[in-house]
Structure formats: structure tokens, C-alpha cells
Amino acid sequence: MLLSSRTPRTAALLAAGVSLAVIAAAAPQSATPLGVGDRLFPHLGNPGYDVQSYDIAFTYRGDNSKPLDAVTKIDAQATDMLDRINLDFSHGTVRSVKVNGLRADFTTKGEDLVVEPTRSVVPGQPLHITVEHTSDPVPGKEEIGWVRTKDGLAMANQADAAHRVFPCNDHPSDKAYFTFHVRTPKGLTAVANGRSVSTTRAGGTTDWTYRTEHPMATELAQVSIGHSSVLRREGPHGLEVRDVVRTQDVKTLDPWLAKTPAQISWMESKVGRYPFENYGLVIADATTGFELETQTLSLFERDLFTRAEYPKWYVESVMVHELAHQWFGDSVSPRTWSDVWLNEGHATWYEELYAQEKGERPMEKRMRAAYGASDAMRAAGGPPAAPKSPAPGEKISIFRPVVYDGAALVLYALRQEIGKAAFESLERQWVGTHRDGTATTADFVALASQIAGRDLTGFFDAWLYGKKTPPMPGHPDWKIEQVKAATK
């Protein structure tokens, strides 16, 4: 057979005296999407390597409907022999790829970028990948990946969308450090996760650089670009608090943002020291239908703070929901997406506890209502720790009520079962033990059993995996509402 082109790998083999016939006979199978075996997202993430850091550069020219030029550099370590390297990437054009300094062939398959290095990579070998590409803010059915705001862009990458923005190993089990470089036209402001490293103005552009001090899951990356002001204040222990808002909204939004330091202090009183280098909100003038706990810089819709029908206690409790995620979901990330109940259940728990303590909204009332609806939530979305797969074309549809109120209900039942003191000890030990890492439902069950001094496997199996909701400890009078059968 004849090969239609002489690729870098082919050229290297020919130079070594290997015949075309031998090369063709030894050619690997066609490129295929891979995954790390996540039950909910089978093709998400990639085996064979462990990412240590990302260094990502974006050039934004002022039009949020046009692709950004970008360069993504990935430092990783191979864990397997790699003749091919799969990265998650879509919504962009790849211009070139280098692996360990050498140009590499590449193709796309599904939502994977499949790279064929000139030389195979052996286990334990450093892996340096550079991808020159565009990053396309293409609107779709869901506002995930790049979110277009009225004055620029922001990111919303949960759960399966960071690879719409940059090539990556897009699964929370592979956390890494991030550096962002963003070039914008003069007059725009770019802010990203972590601390500001430098800001350089030259001619008609500004270069902004940010770096994280803690590892981060790809789904938590945040870059905001717009006509923004950065509001700064001090949190507990001298913590840097910075918020990003449209300059014209500063007067309207600052009274809400001024509440953040006290909210951080409140969370610290429950679970311990805030886990990152800084915190703040980026408030986007966009409609997403959600708020998002992007690490150190949570994403909020402007409407949450400006619509008169939202009472003060509700707005503040939503702020605390995303703040609580900095411990539960960001610092301690889920090993698989089936563990998402640990994120959302805990964030909902502290949202409700804050509303009870600060807004006089009794948690027990909401928990009793959730208990009554629990069988219906399980029928619609699956049990809390075994949620149903996302609907086709709706990646964020795993975020159903069962992983919010349904999962918070599990925590309420656990506190009833083991007592308030043991429960509070569990919460603190959980975020302390697994800080900057990933953890599973099994890890939570094991720690809870250890603290309770007895095996809680049966309790958790019923509450986390049962199709029906168990009796609530301490509340024999609580009843489940009957789930009506669907009728034509």
C-alpha cells in the first residue's frame, strides 16, 4: 500500500531504514474517542497520563462572537505506554501540536483530539504537549463552555464543557495547576482563577496573567473578559476578596458583595479555614439559568441581585451555596460524576443552614418537604449517589433535584442517625483529610463510620442507592407523598 502523506512519524521511521510496507503493517488502529470510565460521561477524560499543569493563552479581539486565538500547554506524566494521546477538545480549530518539542500528527474523533507523537511515550516519562488552536464561543442549546455576556465572555464549564474552550483531560479526577494569559484590547479587563501575576499594557492591548496556588478541576476554570471593575476588600485572616462586575453596576451590586467576608467567616465557623488563596464573585450580564462555583471566583447571573422578587435571605443563601462549594466540590472534588451528590448535597445543606440561622427559614420545614417528595425525585433522577445519565444533548441535566434537596436530605438523616457533634466532626475532617484532592462516596461512608464508631454501610446503601426513601430517623411521623403513575 501507499501512504498518502509522509507524516513526521513516517519520516522518522523511513530515516531509520524501515520500509513503507513494514510501517503500513504496523500502523495502529484508527483513532477512537477514549474515556476514564465515568458512568455518566463515558468519553470524558483520557487514560494514560496524569496532568500536572496547564498554561493557557487566549487572545480576545473585542468581539465575543469570533474565535479567540489560543495556545494550550500541558505538562503531564505518562502512566502508560502511549503511541497515541487523546485530549478532550471541541469548538475550535487545531493548527498544530507538539509533543515533547516535536511536531505531531493529529486528528479529531467525536469530541477527542487524537495526537500521534513522533516517538512513543513510556510510563513515567514527562509529557509536554503544546496545542495551537482557536477557542470558539459558539452558542448552543446549553450555555456552557464560553458564555457570551453583554460586554464580553465568561466560562461555565460544568460538567462536561471545559474541552469546548481548551484541550484538556476534562475530568475532575485529574486536577492540575493552571496559569492563564489573556490579551485584550485596551479598556477591557480580564480576570481568572487564582492570583494576579502581572498586567502589562502596550499599545492598544493589555496582557493579563493569573496563576492558581492550588490544583483545580478543569470544570472549575474561570476567565472573565469585559468592561469590568475589580472590587477589593479583606476577608477573615487577611484573605484577599475580589469581585468582578460591570463598571456601570458597581453602585448597585457592591452592597451585596460586601456581605462576602462575613459569609466566609460563617462557613469557617462550620467547617474550618477557607481552603484557597482568595475568593470573590464574577457577576455576568448573561442568562445561564444557574450560578457556578468556579474555583476562587464563583459565577453569578446579574439578575439574581437585581430582580425585586428575590428576597434578601434567598439571595444571600444562594451566595453561600456557591461559597460552600469551595470546600465541597472544589477543594474536595468528586472522583467520578456519580459522586456529585457530595458537592451539591453539602452546598445545599449549608445554604439551608445559613437561611435558618440568618433568615429565620427553618431547615426542618424544607427537609420535611424534601422527604415527602423524595420518592418522586428518585423516580425522576435516580438515587442520590447513582443519578440517571444526562439527557441526550443536555449535559447539565445530571443536576436534578435529587442531587440537591435529595442529597441534603441524606445529610439530614445522617445527622439524625449519628448526632450533631459527630456530624459536625465528620464535616470538618472530610474537608481537612481530602483538601486539594478527590474523594468518593465510599470514602465518605468510611470516614462517617469511623467517626460514628460503627459500620454505617447499610444506612448509606439505603439512603444513597435505594429506589425508595427509608424512614427518617427521629421523625416517624414524616410521610412520603405517593408518586402518581403517569397517565395518557
C-alpha positions as CSV (number, residue, x, y, z in Angstrom):
1,M,0.0,0.0,0.0
2,L,1.0,3.6,-0.5
3,L,0.7,6.1,2.4
4,S,-0.9,9.3,1.2
5,S,1.5,11.6,3.1
6,R,4.8,11.4,4.8
7,T,3.9,12.3,8.4
8,P,6.6,13.2,11.0
9,R,6.4,9.7,12.4
10,T,6.6,8.1,9.0
11,A,9.6,10.3,8.0
12,A,11.4,9.3,11.2
13,L,10.9,5.6,10.5
14,L,12.0,5.9,6.9
15,A,15.1,7.7,8.1
16,A,15.8,4.7,10.3
17,G,15.6,2.4,7.3
18,V,12.2,0.9,8.0
19,S,10.3,0.1,4.8
20,L,6.9,1.5,3.9
21,A,5.4,-2.0,3.9
22,V,6.5,-2.6,7.5
23,I,5.2,0.8,8.5
24,A,1.9,0.1,7.0
25,A,1.6,-3.3,8.6
26,A,2.4,-1.9,12.0
27,A,0.1,1.0,11.7
28,P,-2.2,1.4,14.8
29,Q,-6.0,1.1,14.5
30,S,-8.0,4.2,13.6
31,A,-8.3,7.0,16.1
32,T,-11.1,6.5,18.6
33,P,-12.6,8.5,21.5
34,L,-11.5,7.3,24.9
35,G,-12.6,7.9,28.4
36,V,-11.7,7.2,32.0
37,G,-14.8,5.0,32.6
38,D,-17.1,7.6,34.1
39,R,-20.6,6.1,34.3
40,L,-22.4,9.3,33.4
41,F,-19.9,10.6,30.8
42,P,-18.2,7.6,29.1
43,H,-15.9,9.5,26.8
44,L,-14.9,12.2,29.3
45,G,-11.3,12.3,30.4
46,N,-8.5,10.1,29.0
47,P,-6.3,7.3,30.3
48,G,-2.6,7.0,30.1
49,Y,-1.3,10.2,31.7
50,D,-1.6,12.5,34.7
51,V,-1.7,16.3,34.1
52,Q,0.4,18.4,36.4
53,S,-0.3,21.8,35.0
54,Y,-2.0,23.8,32.2
55,D,-0.6,27.1,30.8
56,I,-3.3,28.6,28.5
57,A,-3.1,31.8,26.5
58,F,-6.1,33.5,24.9
59,T,-6.1,36.5,22.5
60,Y,-9.5,38.3,22.6
61,R,-10.1,41.0,20.0
62,G,-13.2,42.5,21.3
63,D,-15.9,40.6,19.5
64,N,-17.5,37.7,21.6
65,S,-18.9,36.1,18.5
66,K,-15.5,35.5,17.0
67,P,-13.0,32.7,17.8
68,L,-10.1,33.5,20.1
69,D,-6.6,32.6,19.1
70,A,-5.2,30.3,21.8
71,V,-2.2,28.2,22.8
72,T,-2.6,25.5,25.4
73,K,0.5,23.9,27.0
74,I,0.1,20.8,29.1
75,D,2.7,19.4,31.4
76,A,1.9,15.8,32.4
77,Q,3.4,12.5,33.2
78,A,2.7,9.3,31.3
79,T,1.3,6.4,33.3
80,D,1.1,4.0,30.3
81,M,2.9,3.4,27.1
82,L,1.4,6.0,24.7
83,D,1.5,5.6,20.9
84,R,-1.5,8.0,20.8
85,I,-2.5,10.7,23.2
86,N,-6.2,11.6,23.5
87,L,-7.2,15.1,24.7
88,D,-10.8,16.3,25.1
89,F,-11.4,19.2,22.7
90,S,-14.2,20.6,20.6
91,H,-15.4,24.0,19.4
92,G,-12.1,25.1,18.0
93,T,-9.7,24.6,15.1
94,V,-6.4,22.9,15.8
95,R,-3.5,24.4,13.9
96,S,-0.5,22.4,15.3
97,V,0.5,20.1,18.0
98,K,3.9,19.4,19.5
99,V,4.7,16.6,21.9
100,N,8.0,16.9,23.9
101,G,9.2,19.6,21.4
102,L,8.5,17.6,18.2
103,R,5.7,18.2,15.8
104,A,3.0,15.5,16.0
105,D,0.2,14.3,13.7
106,F,-3.3,14.8,15.0
107,T,-6.9,14.2,14.1
108,T,-10.3,14.5,15.7
109,K,-12.8,11.9,16.6
110,G,-16.0,12.7,18.4
111,E,-15.0,15.3,21.0
112,D,-11.5,14.0,21.2
113,L,-8.3,15.5,19.8
114,V,-6.2,12.4,19.0
115,V,-2.4,13.1,18.8
116,E,0.2,10.7,17.4
117,P,3.6,11.7,18.7
118,T,6.7,11.1,16.6
119,R,8.1,9.0,19.4
120,S,6.1,6.8,21.7
121,V,5.9,8.0,25.3
122,V,6.9,5.4,28.0
123,P,5.4,5.2,31.5
124,G,7.0,7.7,33.9
125,Q,8.2,9.9,31.1
126,P,7.4,13.7,31.3
127,L,4.9,14.6,28.7
128,H,4.9,18.2,27.3
129,I,2.1,19.0,24.9
130,T,1.6,22.3,23.1
131,V,-1.5,22.9,21.0
132,E,-2.0,26.0,18.9
133,H,-5.8,26.4,18.3
134,T,-8.8,28.6,18.3
135,S,-11.3,28.7,21.1
136,D,-14.8,29.3,19.6
137,P,-17.6,30.8,21.7
138,V,-20.3,29.0,19.7
139,P,-23.8,29.3,21.2
140,G,-25.6,26.1,21.7
141,K,-28.6,24.5,23.4
142,E,-26.9,24.9,26.8
143,E,-24.9,28.0,28.0
144,I,-21.8,26.1,28.9
145,G,-18.2,26.5,27.9
146,W,-17.8,30.1,26.8
147,V,-20.8,32.1,28.0
148,R,-21.4,35.3,26.0
149,T,-22.2,38.3,28.2
150,K,-23.4,41.7,27.1
151,D,-19.9,43.1,27.3
152,G,-17.6,40.1,26.7
153,L,-17.2,36.5,27.9
154,A,-17.1,34.2,31.0
155,M,-16.7,30.5,31.5
156,A,-19.2,27.9,32.7
157,N,-17.5,24.5,32.2
158,Q,-19.6,22.2,34.4
159,A,-19.9,19.3,33.9
160,D,-18.6,18.3,30.5
161,A,-17.6,21.6,28.8
162,A,-14.1,22.8,29.6
163,H,-13.0,21.0,26.4
164,R,-15.3,23.4,24.5
165,V,-12.8,26.0,25.5
166,F,-9.3,24.4,25.6
167,P,-7.7,21.0,25.0
168,C,-7.6,19.1,28.3
169,N,-8.1,16.0,30.3
170,D,-11.6,17.1,31.1
171,H,-12.5,15.0,34.2
172,P,-12.4,16.1,37.9
173,S,-10.3,13.1,38.8
174,D,-7.3,14.7,37.1
175,K,-6.8,18.1,38.9
176,A,-3.9,20.3,38.0
177,Y,-2.4,23.8,38.5
178,F,-3.4,26.5,36.0
179,T,-1.8,29.6,34.5
180,F,-3.9,31.9,32.3
181,H,-2.6,34.6,29.9
182,V,-5.3,36.8,28.4
183,R,-4.6,39.5,25.8
184,T,-7.5,42.0,25.4
185,P,-8.0,45.3,23.7
186,K,-7.3,48.4,25.8
187,G,-10.3,49.3,28.0
188,L,-11.3,45.7,28.8
189,T,-10.5,43.8,32.0
190,A,-9.6,40.1,32.2
191,V,-9.8,38.2,35.4
192,A,-9.2,34.4,36.0
193,N,-8.8,31.9,38.8
194,G,-6.0,32.4,41.3
195,R,-3.8,35.4,41.9
196,S,-2.8,38.1,39.5
197,V,0.8,37.6,38.4
198,S,1.2,40.5,36.1
199,T,-0.6,43.1,34.0
200,T,1.2,44.7,31.0
201,R,-0.1,47.4,28.8
202,A,1.5,48.1,25.4
203,G,0.0,50.0,22.5
204,G,-3.7,49.1,22.2
205,T,-3.6,45.9,24.2
206,T,-3.3,44.6,27.7
207,D,-1.8,41.3,28.8
208,W,-3.2,39.7,32.0
209,T,-1.7,36.7,33.8
210,Y,-3.2,34.7,36.6
211,R,-2.0,31.6,38.4
212,T,-3.6,29.2,40.8
213,E,-1.9,28.2,44.0
214,H,-3.9,25.0,44.4
215,P,-4.8,22.2,42.0
216,M,-8.1,22.6,40.2
217,A,-10.5,20.5,38.1
218,T,-11.0,21.6,34.5
219,E,-14.7,22.2,35.1
220,L,-13.9,24.9,37.6
221,A,-11.8,27.1,35.3
222,Q,-12.9,30.7,35.0
223,V,-11.9,33.6,32.7
224,S,-14.0,36.7,32.6
225,I,-13.5,39.4,30.0
226,G,-15.5,42.6,29.8
227,H,-15.9,46.3,30.7
228,S,-15.4,45.4,34.3
229,S,-14.2,46.8,37.6
230,V,-12.4,44.6,40.2
231,L,-13.7,45.4,43.7
232,R,-11.3,44.5,46.5
233,R,-11.8,44.0,50.2
234,E,-10.4,42.0,53.0
235,G,-11.8,38.8,54.4
236,P,-11.0,36.8,57.5
237,H,-7.3,36.3,58.3
238,G,-6.4,38.9,55.7
239,L,-7.9,36.8,52.9
240,E,-8.0,38.7,49.5
241,V,-11.6,39.1,48.4
242,R,-12.1,40.4,44.9
243,D,-15.3,40.7,42.8
244,V,-15.7,41.3,39.1
245,V,-18.7,43.4,38.0
246,R,-19.5,45.6,35.0
247,T,-18.3,49.1,35.9
248,Q,-21.7,50.5,35.4
249,D,-23.1,48.1,38.0
250,V,-20.7,48.8,40.9
251,K,-23.0,51.0,42.9
252,T,-25.9,48.6,42.5
253,L,-24.0,45.4,43.3
254,D,-21.4,46.5,45.9
255,P,-23.9,46.3,48.9
256,W,-24.4,42.6,48.1
257,L,-20.7,41.9,47.5
258,A,-19.8,43.5,50.8
259,K,-21.6,40.5,52.6
260,T,-19.0,38.0,51.4
261,P,-16.4,38.4,54.1
262,A,-19.0,37.7,56.8
263,Q,-20.3,34.7,54.8
264,I,-16.7,33.3,54.7
265,S,-16.4,33.7,58.4
266,W,-19.7,31.9,58.9
267,M,-18.6,29.0,56.7
268,E,-15.3,28.8,58.6
269,S,-17.2,28.5,61.9
270,K,-18.8,25.4,60.5
271,V,-16.1,23.5,58.6
272,G,-12.7,25.3,59.1
273,R,-10.4,27.6,57.3
274,Y,-11.2,28.7,53.8
275,P,-9.1,26.4,51.5
276,F,-7.8,28.8,48.8
277,E,-5.7,31.9,48.1
278,N,-8.6,34.3,47.5
279,Y,-12.3,34.4,46.8
280,G,-14.9,36.5,45.0
281,L,-17.8,36.7,42.6
282,V,-17.8,37.4,38.9
283,I,-21.3,38.8,38.1
284,A,-22.1,38.3,34.4
285,D,-24.8,40.1,32.5
286,A,-26.0,36.9,30.8
287,T,-28.7,34.4,31.2
288,T,-27.5,30.9,32.0
289,G,-30.1,29.5,34.3
290,F,-27.6,28.7,37.0
291,E,-24.8,30.0,39.3
292,L,-21.5,28.2,39.3
293,E,-18.7,27.6,41.9
294,T,-15.7,28.2,39.6
295,Q,-12.7,28.0,41.9
296,T,-11.9,31.2,43.9
297,L,-14.2,33.2,41.5
298,S,-17.8,32.0,41.5
299,L,-20.0,32.9,38.5
300,F,-23.4,34.6,39.1
301,E,-26.1,35.9,36.9
302,R,-26.7,39.7,37.4
303,D,-30.4,39.1,37.6
304,L,-30.1,37.3,40.9
305,F,-29.1,40.6,42.6
306,T,-31.4,42.9,40.7
307,R,-34.8,41.2,40.4
308,A,-37.1,42.6,43.1
309,E,-39.0,39.3,43.6
310,Y,-36.0,37.6,45.2
311,P,-36.0,38.2,48.9
312,K,-32.8,39.1,50.7
313,W,-32.5,35.8,52.6
314,Y,-32.8,33.9,49.4
315,V,-30.1,35.8,47.5
316,E,-27.7,35.5,50.4
317,S,-28.3,31.8,50.8
318,V,-27.5,31.3,47.1
319,M,-24.3,33.2,47.6
320,V,-23.4,30.8,50.5
321,H,-24.3,27.8,48.3
322,E,-21.5,28.7,45.8
323,L,-19.2,29.6,48.7
324,A,-19.7,26.3,50.4
325,H,-18.7,24.6,47.1
326,Q,-15.2,26.0,47.6
327,W,-14.8,23.3,50.3
328,F,-17.2,20.8,48.9
329,G,-16.6,20.2,45.2
330,D,-13.6,22.5,44.6
331,S,-11.1,21.7,47.3
332,V,-12.5,18.2,47.7
333,S,-13.5,17.2,44.2
334,P,-15.6,14.2,43.1
335,R,-13.6,11.2,41.8
336,T,-16.5,10.5,39.4
337,W,-19.6,12.4,38.4
338,S,-21.7,9.9,40.3
339,D,-20.2,11.4,43.4
340,V,-21.7,14.8,42.6
341,W,-24.2,14.4,45.5
342,L,-21.3,15.2,47.8
343,N,-20.9,18.5,46.0
344,E,-24.5,19.6,45.7
345,G,-25.8,18.0,48.8
346,H,-23.3,19.8,51.0
347,A,-23.7,23.1,49.3
348,T,-27.5,22.8,49.7
349,W,-27.0,21.8,53.3
350,Y,-25.1,25.0,54.1
351,E,-27.4,27.1,52.0
352,E,-30.3,25.9,54.1
353,L,-28.4,26.2,57.4
354,Y,-27.5,29.8,56.6
355,A,-31.1,30.6,55.7
356,Q,-32.2,29.1,59.0
357,E,-29.6,31.0,61.1
358,K,-29.6,34.3,59.2
359,G,-33.0,34.4,57.6
360,E,-35.2,32.5,60.0
361,R,-36.2,29.9,57.4
362,P,-36.3,26.6,59.4
363,M,-34.3,23.8,57.8
364,E,-36.6,21.2,59.2
365,K,-39.5,22.5,57.3
366,R,-37.6,22.3,54.0
367,M,-36.3,18.9,54.9
368,R,-39.7,17.6,55.7
369,A,-40.9,18.9,52.3
370,A,-38.0,17.2,50.6
371,Y,-38.7,14.0,52.4
372,G,-42.3,14.0,51.1
373,A,-41.0,14.5,47.6
374,S,-38.1,12.1,47.8
375,D,-39.5,9.1,46.1
376,A,-40.7,11.3,43.2
377,M,-37.2,12.8,43.0
378,R,-35.6,9.4,42.9
379,A,-38.0,8.2,40.3
380,A,-37.2,11.2,38.1
381,G,-33.5,11.4,38.6
382,G,-32.3,8.2,40.2
383,P,-30.9,7.7,43.8
384,P,-28.6,10.5,45.1
385,A,-25.4,8.5,44.5
386,A,-26.5,6.8,41.3
387,P,-28.1,9.6,39.3
388,K,-29.5,8.9,35.9
389,S,-27.4,9.7,32.9
390,P,-27.8,13.1,31.3
391,A,-30.5,13.5,28.6
392,P,-29.1,13.5,25.1
393,G,-27.7,16.9,24.2
394,E,-28.3,18.2,27.8
395,K,-25.0,17.6,29.6
396,I,-26.1,19.6,32.7
397,S,-29.2,17.6,33.1
398,I,-27.5,15.4,35.7
399,F,-28.1,18.3,38.1
400,R,-31.7,17.2,39.0
401,P,-33.4,17.9,42.4
402,V,-32.3,14.5,43.8
403,V,-28.6,15.7,43.9
404,Y,-29.7,19.0,45.6
405,D,-32.5,18.6,48.2
406,G,-32.4,14.9,47.8
407,A,-28.8,14.7,48.8
408,A,-29.1,17.3,51.5
409,L,-31.9,15.1,52.9
410,V,-29.3,12.3,53.2
411,L,-27.1,14.5,55.3
412,Y,-30.0,15.5,57.5
413,A,-30.8,11.8,58.0
414,L,-27.1,11.2,58.8
415,R,-27.1,13.9,61.5
416,Q,-30.2,12.4,62.9
417,E,-28.6,9.0,62.9
418,I,-25.2,9.8,64.4
419,G,-25.9,13.0,66.3
420,K,-25.0,16.7,65.8
421,A,-21.5,16.5,67.4
422,A,-20.4,13.5,65.3
423,F,-21.8,15.0,62.2
424,E,-20.0,18.3,62.6
425,S,-16.8,16.5,63.3
426,L,-17.3,14.5,60.1
427,E,-17.7,17.6,58.1
428,R,-14.5,19.2,59.4
429,Q,-12.5,16.0,59.0
430,W,-13.8,15.4,55.5
431,V,-12.6,18.7,54.1
432,G,-9.4,18.5,56.0
433,T,-8.5,15.0,55.0
434,H,-9.2,15.4,51.3
435,R,-8.1,19.0,50.8
436,D,-6.8,19.7,47.3
437,G,-7.7,16.2,46.3
438,T,-10.5,14.0,45.1
439,A,-12.7,11.6,47.0
440,T,-15.6,9.2,46.5
441,T,-18.8,8.2,48.1
442,A,-17.1,5.2,49.6
443,D,-14.5,7.5,51.2
444,F,-17.3,9.5,52.9
445,V,-19.0,6.3,54.1
446,A,-15.8,5.0,55.6
447,L,-15.0,8.3,57.4
448,A,-18.6,8.6,58.7
449,S,-18.4,5.0,60.0
450,Q,-15.0,5.7,61.7
451,I,-16.3,8.8,63.5
452,A,-19.6,7.2,64.5
453,G,-17.8,4.1,65.8
454,R,-19.9,1.7,63.9
455,D,-20.5,0.4,60.4
456,L,-22.9,2.7,58.5
457,T,-22.7,0.9,55.2
458,G,-26.3,-0.4,55.5
459,F,-27.6,3.1,56.4
460,F,-25.9,4.7,53.4
461,D,-26.8,1.9,51.0
462,A,-30.5,2.6,51.7
463,W,-30.3,6.3,51.6
464,L,-27.9,6.7,48.7
465,Y,-28.8,3.9,46.4
466,G,-32.4,2.8,47.2
467,K,-35.2,3.4,44.8
468,K,-37.4,4.2,47.8
469,T,-36.6,6.6,50.7
470,P,-36.0,5.0,54.1
471,P,-37.8,6.1,57.3
472,M,-36.3,9.3,58.7
473,P,-34.5,8.7,62.0
474,G,-36.2,10.6,64.8
475,H,-39.2,11.6,62.7
476,P,-41.6,8.5,62.4
477,D,-44.4,10.9,61.5
478,W,-42.8,12.1,58.3
479,K,-44.6,10.6,55.3
480,I,-43.7,10.1,51.6
481,E,-46.1,11.6,49.1
482,Q,-47.4,8.9,46.8
483,V,-45.9,9.1,43.3
484,K,-48.8,9.1,40.8
485,A,-48.4,6.8,37.9
486,A,-48.2,8.6,34.5
487,T,-51.4,8.6,32.6
488,K,-52.0,9.1,28.9
